[in-house]
């Protein structure tokens, strides 16, 4: 298993994610956050990340509460 690190997020965001993942295949907030971050990073690493794509990701992260 890869080494893991702890990160902190606001409790209000944690609760929003808990609500969002109910009834999905995600078993925990950690699993969901890891998935979202991997998706964002893989798109960025693909080299096909346009300014429009970046703005879409920013909007999505705002809607999820990661950005203000």
CHARMM internal coordinates of N, CA and C (Angstrom, degrees):
IC EDIT
DIST 1 N 1 CA 1.4486
DIST 1 CA 1 C 1.5335
ANGL 1 N 1 CA 1 C 108.11
DIST 1 C 2 N 1.3365
ANGL 1 CA 1 C 2 N 117.19
DIHE 1 N 1 CA 1 C 2 N 135.40
DIST 2 N 2 CA 1.4679
ANGL 1 C 2 N 2 CA 119.01
DIHE 1 CA 1 C 2 N 2 CA 178.92
DIST 2 CA 2 C 1.5201
ANGL 2 N 2 CA 2 C 111.55
DIHE 1 C 2 N 2 CA 2 C -64.77
DIST 2 C 3 N 1.3186
ANGL 2 CA 2 C 3 N 114.23
DIHE 2 N 2 CA 2 C 3 N 151.52
DIST 3 N 3 CA 1.4621
ANGL 2 C 3 N 3 CA 119.05
DIHE 2 CA 2 C 3 N 3 CA 177.08
DIST 3 CA 3 C 1.5217
ANGL 3 N 3 CA 3 C 109.09
DIHE 2 C 3 N 3 CA 3 C -63.84
DIST 3 C 4 N 1.3123
ANGL 3 CA 3 C 4 N 116.52
DIHE 3 N 3 CA 3 C 4 N 140.51
DIST 4 N 4 CA 1.4623
ANGL 3 C 4 N 4 CA 121.33
DIHE 3 CA 3 C 4 N 4 CA -178.49
DIST 4 CA 4 C 1.5169
ANGL 4 N 4 CA 4 C 110.48
DIHE 3 C 4 N 4 CA 4 C -116.31
DIST 4 C 5 N 1.3206
ANGL 4 CA 4 C 5 N 115.15
DIHE 4 N 4 CA 4 C 5 N 155.60
DIST 5 N 5 CA 1.4601
ANGL 4 C 5 N 5 CA 123.28
DIHE 4 CA 4 C 5 N 5 CA 176.76
DIST 5 CA 5 C 1.5115
ANGL 5 N 5 CA 5 C 108.16
DIHE 4 C 5 N 5 CA 5 C -127.56
DIST 5 C 6 N 1.3133
ANGL 5 CA 5 C 6 N 115.61
DIHE 5 N 5 CA 5 C 6 N 150.53
DIST 6 N 6 CA 1.4595
ANGL 5 C 6 N 6 CA 121.05
DIHE 5 CA 5 C 6 N 6 CA 175.88
DIST 6 CA 6 C 1.5191
ANGL 6 N 6 CA 6 C 109.36
DIHE 5 C 6 N 6 CA 6 C -90.08
DIST 6 C 7 N 1.3238
ANGL 6 CA 6 C 7 N 115.82
DIHE 6 N 6 CA 6 C 7 N 143.27
DIST 7 N 7 CA 1.4572
ANGL 6 C 7 N 7 CA 121.42
DIHE 6 CA 6 C 7 N 7 CA 171.62
DIST 7 CA 7 C 1.5220
ANGL 7 N 7 CA 7 C 107.65
DIHE 6 C 7 N 7 CA 7 C -128.03
DIST 7 C 8 N 1.3004
ANGL 7 CA 7 C 8 N 116.04
DIHE 7 N 7 CA 7 C 8 N 160.60
DIST 8 N 8 CA 1.4669
ANGL 7 C 8 N 8 CA 120.49
DIHE 7 CA 7 C 8 N 8 CA 179.43
DIST 8 CA 8 C 1.5124
ANGL 8 N 8 CA 8 C 109.92
DIHE 7 C 8 N 8 CA 8 C -113.09
DIST 8 C 9 N 1.3178
ANGL 8 CA 8 C 9 N 114.70
DIHE 8 N 8 CA 8 C 9 N 136.90
DIST 9 N 9 CA 1.4616
ANGL 8 C 9 N 9 CA 120.84
DIHE 8 CA 8 C 9 N 9 CA 172.91
DIST 9 CA 9 C 1.5214
ANGL 9 N 9 CA 9 C 106.69
DIHE 8 C 9 N 9 CA 9 C -131.50
DIST 9 C 10 N 1.3191
ANGL 9 CA 9 C 10 N 117.07
DIHE 9 N 9 CA 9 C 10 N 156.50
DIST 10 N 10 CA 1.4635
ANGL 9 C 10 N 10 CA 119.26
DIHE 9 CA 9 C 10 N 10 CA 178.52
DIST 10 CA 10 C 1.5301
ANGL 10 N 10 CA 10 C 111.50
DIHE 9 C 10 N 10 CA 10 C -60.06
DIST 10 C 11 N 1.3137
ANGL 10 CA 10 C 11 N 115.71
DIHE 10 N 10 CA 10 C 11 N 144.15
DIST 11 N 11 CA 1.4654
ANGL 10 C 11 N 11 CA 121.41
DIHE 10 CA 10 C 11 N 11 CA 179.74
DIST 11 CA 11 C 1.5269
ANGL 11 N 11 CA 11 C 111.34
DIHE 10 C 11 N 11 CA 11 C -56.78
DIST 11 C 12 N 1.3282
ANGL 11 CA 11 C 12 N 116.67
DIHE 11 N 11 CA 11 C 12 N -38.19
DIST 12 N 12 CA 1.4670
ANGL 11 C 12 N 12 CA 119.58
DIHE 11 CA 11 C 12 N 12 CA -179.68
DIST 12 CA 12 C 1.5288
ANGL 12 N 12 CA 12 C 111.38
DIHE 11 C 12 N 12 CA 12 C -63.06
DIST 12 C 13 N 1.3193
ANGL 12 CA 12 C 13 N 116.76
DIHE 12 N 12 CA 12 C 13 N -37.85
DIST 13 N 13 CA 1.4626
ANGL 12 C 13 N 13 CA 120.65
DIHE 12 CA 12 C 13 N 13 CA 177.73
DIST 13 CA 13 C 1.5229
ANGL 13 N 13 CA 13 C 110.42
DIHE 12 C 13 N 13 CA 13 C -68.90
DIST 13 C 14 N 1.3176
ANGL 13 CA 13 C 14 N 116.46
DIHE 13 N 13 CA 13 C 14 N -41.52
DIST 14 N 14 CA 1.4624
ANGL 13 C 14 N 14 CA 121.47
DIHE 13 CA 13 C 14 N 14 CA 178.12
DIST 14 CA 14 C 1.5328
ANGL 14 N 14 CA 14 C 110.36
DIHE 13 C 14 N 14 CA 14 C -57.11
DIST 14 C 15 N 1.3227
ANGL 14 CA 14 C 15 N 115.97
DIHE 14 N 14 CA 14 C 15 N -44.87
DIST 15 N 15 CA 1.4651
ANGL 14 C 15 N 15 CA 120.75
DIHE 14 CA 14 C 15 N 15 CA -179.85
DIST 15 CA 15 C 1.5210
ANGL 15 N 15 CA 15 C 111.50
DIHE 14 C 15 N 15 CA 15 C -65.12
DIST 15 C 16 N 1.3479
ANGL 15 CA 15 C 16 N 116.67
DIHE 15 N 15 CA 15 C 16 N -38.97
DIST 16 N 16 CA 1.4700
ANGL 15 C 16 N 16 CA 120.13
DIHE 15 CA 15 C 16 N 16 CA 177.80
DIST 16 CA 16 C 1.5178
ANGL 16 N 16 CA 16 C 111.04
DIHE 15 C 16 N 16 CA 16 C -63.01
DIST 16 C 17 N 1.3355
ANGL 16 CA 16 C 17 N 116.43
DIHE 16 N 16 CA 16 C 17 N -40.33
DIST 17 N 17 CA 1.4600
ANGL 16 C 17 N 17 CA 120.06
DIHE 16 CA 16 C 17 N 17 CA 178.72
DIST 17 CA 17 C 1.5218
ANGL 17 N 17 CA 17 C 110.15
DIHE 16 C 17 N 17 CA 17 C -66.96
DIST 17 C 18 N 1.3249
ANGL 17 CA 17 C 18 N 117.38
DIHE 17 N 17 CA 17 C 18 N -41.11
DIST 18 N 18 CA 1.4665
ANGL 17 C 18 N 18 CA 120.39
DIHE 17 CA 17 C 18 N 18 CA 176.86
DIST 18 CA 18 C 1.5226
ANGL 18 N 18 CA 18 C 110.67
DIHE 17 C 18 N 18 CA 18 C -54.91
DIST 18 C 19 N 1.3250
ANGL 18 CA 18 C 19 N 116.19
DIHE 18 N 18 CA 18 C 19 N -44.58
DIST 19 N 19 CA 1.4659
ANGL 18 C 19 N 19 CA 120.25
DIHE 18 CA 18 C 19 N 19 CA 179.53
DIST 19 CA 19 C 1.5283
ANGL 19 N 19 CA 19 C 110.72
DIHE 18 C 19 N 19 CA 19 C -65.82
DIST 19 C 20 N 1.3211
ANGL 19 CA 19 C 20 N 117.00
DIHE 19 N 19 CA 19 C 20 N -41.18
DIST 20 N 20 CA 1.4606
ANGL 19 C 20 N 20 CA 121.79
DIHE 19 CA 19 C 20 N 20 CA -177.30
DIST 20 CA 20 C 1.5216
ANGL 20 N 20 CA 20 C 112.11
DIHE 19 C 20 N 20 CA 20 C -63.85
DIST 20 C 21 N 1.3287
ANGL 20 CA 20 C 21 N 117.92
DIHE 20 N 20 CA 20 C 21 N -36.01
DIST 21 N 21 CA 1.4619
ANGL 20 C 21 N 21 CA 119.51
DIHE 20 CA 20 C 21 N 21 CA -174.09
DIST 21 CA 21 C 1.5282
ANGL 21 N 21 CA 21 C 113.76
DIHE 20 C 21 N 21 CA 21 C -87.39
DIST 21 C 22 N 1.3259
ANGL 21 CA 21 C 22 N 117.28
DIHE 21 N 21 CA 21 C 22 N -5.09
DIST 22 N 22 CA 1.4687
ANGL 21 C 22 N 22 CA 118.98
DIHE 21 CA 21 C 22 N 22 CA 177.43
DIST 22 CA 22 C 1.5219
ANGL 22 N 22 CA 22 C 109.55
DIHE 21 C 22 N 22 CA 22 C -59.31
DIST 22 C 23 N 1.3215
ANGL 22 CA 22 C 23 N 115.52
DIHE 22 N 22 CA 22 C 23 N 130.25
DIST 23 N 23 CA 1.4571
ANGL 22 C 23 N 23 CA 120.37
DIHE 22 CA 22 C 23 N 23 CA 178.34
DIST 23 CA 23 C 1.5188
ANGL 23 N 23 CA 23 C 114.24
DIHE 22 C 23 N 23 CA 23 C 79.55
DIST 23 C 24 N 1.3287
ANGL 23 CA 23 C 24 N 117.32
DIHE 23 N 23 CA 23 C 24 N 7.81
DIST 24 N 24 CA 1.4622
ANGL 23 C 24 N 24 CA 120.60
DIHE 23 CA 23 C 24 N 24 CA 177.29
DIST 24 CA 24 C 1.5235
ANGL 24 N 24 CA 24 C 108.68
DIHE 23 C 24 N 24 CA 24 C -105.39
DIST 24 C 25 N 1.2946
ANGL 24 CA 24 C 25 N 116.61
DIHE 24 N 24 CA 24 C 25 N -176.95
DIST 25 N 25 CA 1.4603
ANGL 24 C 25 N 25 CA 121.48
DIHE 24 CA 24 C 25 N 25 CA 177.73
DIST 25 CA 25 C 1.5123
ANGL 25 N 25 CA 25 C 113.44
DIHE 24 C 25 N 25 CA 25 C -81.40
DIST 25 C 26 N 1.3321
ANGL 25 CA 25 C 26 N 117.02
DIHE 25 N 25 CA 25 C 26 N -3.37
DIST 26 N 26 CA 1.4615
ANGL 25 C 26 N 26 CA 120.00
DIHE 25 CA 25 C 26 N 26 CA -179.51
DIST 26 CA 26 C 1.5229
ANGL 26 N 26 CA 26 C 109.29
DIHE 25 C 26 N 26 CA 26 C -81.64
DIST 26 C 27 N 1.3408
ANGL 26 CA 26 C 27 N 115.49
DIHE 26 N 26 CA 26 C 27 N 130.31
DIST 27 N 27 CA 1.4572
ANGL 26 C 27 N 27 CA 119.85
DIHE 26 CA 26 C 27 N 27 CA -177.17
DIST 27 CA 27 C 1.5189
ANGL 27 N 27 CA 27 C 113.15
DIHE 26 C 27 N 27 CA 27 C -94.32
DIST 27 C 28 N 1.3425
ANGL 27 CA 27 C 28 N 117.05
DIHE 27 N 27 CA 27 C 28 N -10.53
DIST 28 N 28 CA 1.4593
ANGL 27 C 28 N 28 CA 119.53
DIHE 27 CA 27 C 28 N 28 CA -179.10
DIST 28 CA 28 C 1.5214
ANGL 28 N 28 CA 28 C 110.42
DIHE 27 C 28 N 28 CA 28 C -158.64
DIST 28 C 29 N 1.3116
ANGL 28 CA 28 C 29 N 115.03
DIHE 28 N 28 CA 28 C 29 N 162.58
DIST 29 N 29 CA 1.4654
ANGL 28 C 29 N 29 CA 120.87
DIHE 28 CA 28 C 29 N 29 CA 175.43
DIST 29 CA 29 C 1.5259
ANGL 29 N 29 CA 29 C 109.20
DIHE 28 C 29 N 29 CA 29 C -62.52
DIST 29 C 30 N 1.3301
ANGL 29 CA 29 C 30 N 117.32
DIHE 29 N 29 CA 29 C 30 N -41.66
DIST 30 N 30 CA 1.4687
ANGL 29 C 30 N 30 CA 120.89
DIHE 29 CA 29 C 30 N 30 CA 178.94
DIST 30 CA 30 C 1.5272
ANGL 30 N 30 CA 30 C 111.24
DIHE 29 C 30 N 30 CA 30 C -56.94
DIST 30 C 31 N 1.3266
ANGL 30 CA 30 C 31 N 116.49
DIHE 30 N 30 CA 30 C 31 N -44.53
DIST 31 N 31 CA 1.4609
ANGL 30 C 31 N 31 CA 120.90
DIHE 30 CA 30 C 31 N 31 CA -179.46
DIST 31 CA 31 C 1.5324
ANGL 31 N 31 CA 31 C 110.71
DIHE 30 C 31 N 31 CA 31 C -62.39
DIST 31 C 32 N 1.3163
ANGL 31 CA 31 C 32 N 116.47
DIHE 31 N 31 CA 31 C 32 N -43.18
DIST 32 N 32 CA 1.4584
ANGL 31 C 32 N 32 CA 121.03
DIHE 31 CA 31 C 32 N 32 CA -179.37
DIST 32 CA 32 C 1.5268
ANGL 32 N 32 CA 32 C 111.38
DIHE 31 C 32 N 32 CA 32 C -65.69
DIST 32 C 33 N 1.3276
ANGL 32 CA 32 C 33 N 117.46
DIHE 32 N 32 CA 32 C 33 N -46.90
DIST 33 N 33 CA 1.4664
ANGL 32 C 33 N 33 CA 121.08
DIHE 32 CA 32 C 33 N 33 CA -179.02
DIST 33 CA 33 C 1.5209
ANGL 33 N 33 CA 33 C 109.98
DIHE 32 C 33 N 33 CA 33 C -62.97
DIST 33 C 34 N 1.3270
ANGL 33 CA 33 C 34 N 117.38
DIHE 33 N 33 CA 33 C 34 N -41.23
DIST 34 N 34 CA 1.4612
ANGL 33 C 34 N 34 CA 120.69
DIHE 33 CA 33 C 34 N 34 CA 177.44
DIST 34 CA 34 C 1.5193
ANGL 34 N 34 CA 34 C 110.46
DIHE 33 C 34 N 34 CA 34 C -60.73
DIST 34 C 35 N 1.3158
ANGL 34 CA 34 C 35 N 117.24
DIHE 34 N 34 CA 34 C 35 N -43.07
DIST 35 N 35 CA 1.4639
ANGL 34 C 35 N 35 CA 121.71
DIHE 34 CA 34 C 35 N 35 CA 178.44
DIST 35 CA 35 C 1.5293
ANGL 35 N 35 CA 35 C 111.18
DIHE 34 C 35 N 35 CA 35 C -60.46
DIST 35 C 36 N 1.3191
ANGL 35 CA 35 C 36 N 116.69
DIHE 35 N 35 CA 35 C 36 N -48.95
DIST 36 N 36 CA 1.4701
ANGL 35 C 36 N 36 CA 120.93
DIHE 35 CA 35 C 36 N 36 CA -178.21
DIST 36 CA 36 C 1.5266
ANGL 36 N 36 CA 36 C 110.29
DIHE 35 C 36 N 36 CA 36 C -60.97
DIST 36 C 37 N 1.3148
ANGL 36 CA 36 C 37 N 117.50
DIHE 36 N 36 CA 36 C 37 N -45.85
DIST 37 N 37 CA 1.4574
ANGL 36 C 37 N 37 CA 120.61
DIHE 36 CA 36 C 37 N 37 CA -179.01
DIST 37 CA 37 C 1.5288
ANGL 37 N 37 CA 37 C 111.74
DIHE 36 C 37 N 37 CA 37 C -65.28
DIST 37 C 38 N 1.3188
ANGL 37 CA 37 C 38 N 117.12
DIHE 37 N 37 CA 37 C 38 N -39.75
DIST 38 N 38 CA 1.4738
ANGL 37 C 38 N 38 CA 119.27
DIHE 37 CA 37 C 38 N 38 CA 176.86
DIST 38 CA 38 C 1.5181
ANGL 38 N 38 CA 38 C 111.36
DIHE 37 C 38 N 38 CA 38 C -62.85
DIST 38 C 39 N 1.3267
ANGL 38 CA 38 C 39 N 116.84
DIHE 38 N 38 CA 38 C 39 N -41.16
DIST 39 N 39 CA 1.4622
ANGL 38 C 39 N 39 CA 120.73
DIHE 38 CA 38 C 39 N 39 CA 178.51
DIST 39 CA 39 C 1.5252
ANGL 39 N 39 CA 39 C 111.15
DIHE 38 C 39 N 39 CA 39 C -61.18
DIST 39 C 40 N 1.3063
ANGL 39 CA 39 C 40 N 116.63
DIHE 39 N 39 CA 39 C 40 N -46.89
DIST 40 N 40 CA 1.4687
ANGL 39 C 40 N 40 CA 120.88
DIHE 39 CA 39 C 40 N 40 CA -179.59
DIST 40 CA 40 C 1.5231
ANGL 40 N 40 CA 40 C 110.16
DIHE 39 C 40 N 40 CA 40 C -62.15
DIST 40 C 41 N 1.3134
ANGL 40 CA 40 C 41 N 116.87
DIHE 40 N 40 CA 40 C 41 N -46.10
DIST 41 N 41 CA 1.4615
ANGL 40 C 41 N 41 CA 120.45
DIHE 40 CA 40 C 41 N 41 CA -178.54
DIST 41 CA 41 C 1.5218
ANGL 41 N 41 CA 41 C 112.17
DIHE 40 C 41 N 41 CA 41 C -68.20
DIST 41 C 42 N 1.3143
ANGL 41 CA 41 C 42 N 118.38
DIHE 41 N 41 CA 41 C 42 N -37.97
DIST 42 N 42 CA 1.4629
ANGL 41 C 42 N 42 CA 119.92
DIHE 41 CA 41 C 42 N 42 CA -179.65
DIST 42 CA 42 C 1.5167
ANGL 42 N 42 CA 42 C 111.08
DIHE 41 C 42 N 42 CA 42 C -67.72
DIST 42 C 43 N 1.3148
ANGL 42 CA 42 C 43 N 117.64
DIHE 42 N 42 CA 42 C 43 N -35.95
DIST 43 N 43 CA 1.4619
ANGL 42 C 43 N 43 CA 120.34
DIHE 42 CA 42 C 43 N 43 CA 175.73
DIST 43 CA 43 C 1.5193
ANGL 43 N 43 CA 43 C 110.18
DIHE 42 C 43 N 43 CA 43 C -64.76
DIST 43 C 44 N 1.3035
ANGL 43 CA 43 C 44 N 116.20
DIHE 43 N 43 CA 43 C 44 N -41.44
DIST 44 N 44 CA 1.4610
ANGL 43 C 44 N 44 CA 121.20
DIHE 43 CA 43 C 44 N 44 CA 179.94
DIST 44 CA 44 C 1.5203
ANGL 44 N 44 CA 44 C 110.55
DIHE 43 C 44 N 44 CA 44 C -65.90
DIST 44 C 45 N 1.3192
ANGL 44 CA 44 C 45 N 117.79
DIHE 44 N 44 CA 44 C 45 N -41.80
DIST 45 N 45 CA 1.4544
ANGL 44 C 45 N 45 CA 122.18
DIHE 44 CA 44 C 45 N 45 CA -177.63
DIST 45 CA 45 C 1.5201
ANGL 45 N 45 CA 45 C 112.67
DIHE 44 C 45 N 45 CA 45 C -73.35
DIST 45 C 46 N 1.3143
ANGL 45 CA 45 C 46 N 117.64
DIHE 45 N 45 CA 45 C 46 N -19.28
DIST 46 N 46 CA 1.4543
ANGL 45 C 46 N 46 CA 121.20
DIHE 45 CA 45 C 46 N 46 CA -178.98
DIST 46 CA 46 C 1.5231
ANGL 46 N 46 CA 46 C 111.88
DIHE 45 C 46 N 46 CA 46 C -68.06
DIST 46 C 47 N 1.3186
ANGL 46 CA 46 C 47 N 116.39
DIHE 46 N 46 CA 46 C 47 N -16.45
DIST 47 N 47 CA 1.4545
ANGL 46 C 47 N 47 CA 119.61
DIHE 46 CA 46 C 47 N 47 CA 178.81
DIST 47 CA 47 C 1.5176
ANGL 47 N 47 CA 47 C 113.53
DIHE 46 C 47 N 47 CA 47 C 77.55
DIST 47 C 48 N 1.2973
ANGL 47 CA 47 C 48 N 116.83
DIHE 47 N 47 CA 47 C 48 N 2.49
DIST 48 N 48 CA 1.4578
ANGL 47 C 48 N 48 CA 121.60
DIHE 47 CA 47 C 48 N 48 CA -179.22
DIST 48 CA 48 C 1.5203
ANGL 48 N 48 CA 48 C 110.30
DIHE 47 C 48 N 48 CA 48 C -109.62
DIST 48 C 49 N 1.2882
ANGL 48 CA 48 C 49 N 116.37
DIHE 48 N 48 CA 48 C 49 N 32.00
DIST 49 N 49 CA 1.4532
ANGL 48 C 49 N 49 CA 123.19
DIHE 48 CA 48 C 49 N 49 CA -173.56
DIST 49 CA 49 C 1.5269
ANGL 49 N 49 CA 49 C 108.88
DIHE 48 C 49 N 49 CA 49 C -97.44
DIST 49 C 50 N 1.3194
ANGL 49 CA 49 C 50 N 116.36
DIHE 49 N 49 CA 49 C 50 N 101.92
DIST 50 N 50 CA 1.4550
ANGL 49 C 50 N 50 CA 120.47
DIHE 49 CA 49 C 50 N 50 CA -179.26
DIST 50 CA 50 C 1.5234
ANGL 50 N 50 CA 50 C 110.07
DIHE 49 C 50 N 50 CA 50 C -85.61
DIST 50 C 51 N 1.3213
ANGL 50 CA 50 C 51 N 116.14
DIHE 50 N 50 CA 50 C 51 N 170.22
DIST 51 N 51 CA 1.4646
ANGL 50 C 51 N 51 CA 119.87
DIHE 50 CA 50 C 51 N 51 CA 176.26
DIST 51 CA 51 C 1.5252
ANGL 51 N 51 CA 51 C 110.21
DIHE 50 C 51 N 51 CA 51 C -60.59
DIST 51 C 52 N 1.3170
ANGL 51 CA 51 C 52 N 116.19
DIHE 51 N 51 CA 51 C 52 N -37.07
DIST 52 N 52 CA 1.4725
ANGL 51 C 52 N 52 CA 120.73
DIHE 51 CA 51 C 52 N 52 CA 177.72
DIST 52 CA 52 C 1.5310
ANGL 52 N 52 CA 52 C 110.30
DIHE 51 C 52 N 52 CA 52 C -63.60
DIST 52 C 53 N 1.3332
ANGL 52 CA 52 C 53 N 117.02
DIHE 52 N 52 CA 52 C 53 N -43.27
DIST 53 N 53 CA 1.4653
ANGL 52 C 53 N 53 CA 120.83
DIHE 52 CA 52 C 53 N 53 CA 176.97
DIST 53 CA 53 C 1.5210
ANGL 53 N 53 CA 53 C 110.59
DIHE 52 C 53 N 53 CA 53 C -61.25
DIST 53 C 54 N 1.3221
ANGL 53 CA 53 C 54 N 116.14
DIHE 53 N 53 CA 53 C 54 N -43.50
DIST 54 N 54 CA 1.4598
ANGL 53 C 54 N 54 CA 120.49
DIHE 53 CA 53 C 54 N 54 CA -179.74
DIST 54 CA 54 C 1.5277
ANGL 54 N 54 CA 54 C 110.84
DIHE 53 C 54 N 54 CA 54 C -61.13
DIST 54 C 55 N 1.3206
ANGL 54 CA 54 C 55 N 117.06
DIHE 54 N 54 CA 54 C 55 N -41.43
DIST 55 N 55 CA 1.4617
ANGL 54 C 55 N 55 CA 120.34
DIHE 54 CA 54 C 55 N 55 CA 179.45
DIST 55 CA 55 C 1.5261
ANGL 55 N 55 CA 55 C 110.57
DIHE 54 C 55 N 55 CA 55 C -66.58
DIST 55 C 56 N 1.3243
ANGL 55 CA 55 C 56 N 117.77
DIHE 55 N 55 CA 55 C 56 N -37.88
DIST 56 N 56 CA 1.4617
ANGL 55 C 56 N 56 CA 121.08
DIHE 55 CA 55 C 56 N 56 CA 176.98
DIST 56 CA 56 C 1.5250
ANGL 56 N 56 CA 56 C 110.68
DIHE 55 C 56 N 56 CA 56 C -62.44
DIST 56 C 57 N 1.3278
ANGL 56 CA 56 C 57 N 116.62
DIHE 56 N 56 CA 56 C 57 N -41.89
DIST 57 N 57 CA 1.4688
ANGL 56 C 57 N 57 CA 120.16
DIHE 56 CA 56 C 57 N 57 CA 178.64
DIST 57 CA 57 C 1.5176
ANGL 57 N 57 CA 57 C 109.83
DIHE 56 C 57 N 57 CA 57 C -65.21
DIST 57 C 58 N 1.3361
ANGL 57 CA 57 C 58 N 116.63
DIHE 57 N 57 CA 57 C 58 N -42.71
DIST 58 N 58 CA 1.4614
ANGL 57 C 58 N 58 CA 119.73
DIHE 57 CA 57 C 58 N 58 CA 178.45
DIST 58 CA 58 C 1.5294
ANGL 58 N 58 CA 58 C 110.88
DIHE 57 C 58 N 58 CA 58 C -59.95
DIST 58 C 59 N 1.3311
ANGL 58 CA 58 C 59 N 116.41
DIHE 58 N 58 CA 58 C 59 N -44.56
DIST 59 N 59 CA 1.4638
ANGL 58 C 59 N 59 CA 120.15
DIHE 58 CA 58 C 59 N 59 CA 178.97
DIST 59 CA 59 C 1.5218
ANGL 59 N 59 CA 59 C 110.65
DIHE 58 C 59 N 59 CA 59 C -61.90
DIST 59 C 60 N 1.3232
ANGL 59 CA 59 C 60 N 116.59
DIHE 59 N 59 CA 59 C 60 N -41.05
DIST 60 N 60 CA 1.4682
ANGL 59 C 60 N 60 CA 120.50
DIHE 59 CA 59 C 60 N 60 CA 179.71
DIST 60 CA 60 C 1.5307
ANGL 60 N 60 CA 60 C 110.49
DIHE 59 C 60 N 60 CA 60 C -65.69
DIST 60 C 61 N 1.3257
ANGL 60 CA 60 C 61 N 116.88
DIHE 60 N 60 CA 60 C 61 N -43.51
DIST 61 N 61 CA 1.4636
ANGL 60 C 61 N 61 CA 120.38
DIHE 60 CA 60 C 61 N 61 CA 178.85
DIST 61 CA 61 C 1.5227
ANGL 61 N 61 CA 61 C 110.94
DIHE 60 C 61 N 61 CA 61 C -64.80
DIST 61 C 62 N 1.3347
ANGL 61 CA 61 C 62 N 117.27
DIHE 61 N 61 CA 61 C 62 N -36.27
DIST 62 N 62 CA 1.4726
ANGL 61 C 62 N 62 CA 120.28
DIHE 61 CA 61 C 62 N 62 CA 175.29
DIST 62 CA 62 C 1.5231
ANGL 62 N 62 CA 62 C 110.05
DIHE 61 C 62 N 62 CA 62 C -62.33
DIST 62 C 63 N 1.3312
ANGL 62 CA 62 C 63 N 115.99
DIHE 62 N 62 CA 62 C 63 N -45.31
DIST 63 N 63 CA 1.4679
ANGL 62 C 63 N 63 CA 119.39
DIHE 62 CA 62 C 63 N 63 CA -178.55
DIST 63 CA 63 C 1.5215
ANGL 63 N 63 CA 63 C 112.04
DIHE 62 C 63 N 63 CA 63 C -65.23
DIST 63 C 64 N 1.3310
ANGL 63 CA 63 C 64 N 116.66
DIHE 63 N 63 CA 63 C 64 N -25.64
DIST 64 N 64 CA 1.4573
ANGL 63 C 64 N 64 CA 121.04
DIHE 63 CA 63 C 64 N 64 CA 177.33
DIST 64 CA 64 C 1.5047
ANGL 64 N 64 CA 64 C 112.62
DIHE 63 C 64 N 64 CA 64 C -88.14
DIST 64 C 65 N 1.3329
ANGL 64 CA 64 C 65 N 116.08
DIHE 64 N 64 CA 64 C 65 N -5.93
DIST 65 N 65 CA 1.4502
ANGL 64 C 65 N 65 CA 120.26
DIHE 64 CA 64 C 65 N 65 CA 177.56
DIST 65 CA 65 C 1.5196
ANGL 65 N 65 CA 65 C 115.16
DIHE 64 C 65 N 65 CA 65 C 90.40
DIST 65 C 66 N 1.3304
ANGL 65 CA 65 C 66 N 117.81
DIHE 65 N 65 CA 65 C 66 N 8.49
DIST 66 N 66 CA 1.4645
ANGL 65 C 66 N 66 CA 120.49
DIHE 65 CA 65 C 66 N 66 CA -179.86
DIST 66 CA 66 C 1.5223
ANGL 66 N 66 CA 66 C 111.97
DIHE 65 C 66 N 66 CA 66 C -80.64
DIST 66 C 67 N 1.3209
ANGL 66 CA 66 C 67 N 116.65
DIHE 66 N 66 CA 66 C 67 N -28.35
DIST 67 N 67 CA 1.4663
ANGL 66 C 67 N 67 CA 121.59
DIHE 66 CA 66 C 67 N 67 CA 179.32
DIST 67 CA 67 C 1.5257
ANGL 67 N 67 CA 67 C 108.61
DIHE 66 C 67 N 67 CA 67 C -123.62
DIST 67 C 68 N 1.3064
ANGL 67 CA 67 C 68 N 115.03
DIHE 67 N 67 CA 67 C 68 N 151.69
DIST 68 N 68 CA 1.4751
ANGL 67 C 68 N 68 CA 119.47
DIHE 67 CA 67 C 68 N 68 CA 177.49
DIST 68 CA 68 C 1.5113
ANGL 68 N 68 CA 68 C 109.43
DIHE 67 C 68 N 68 CA 68 C -101.39
END
COOR INIT
IC SEED 1 N 1 CA 1 C
IC BUILD
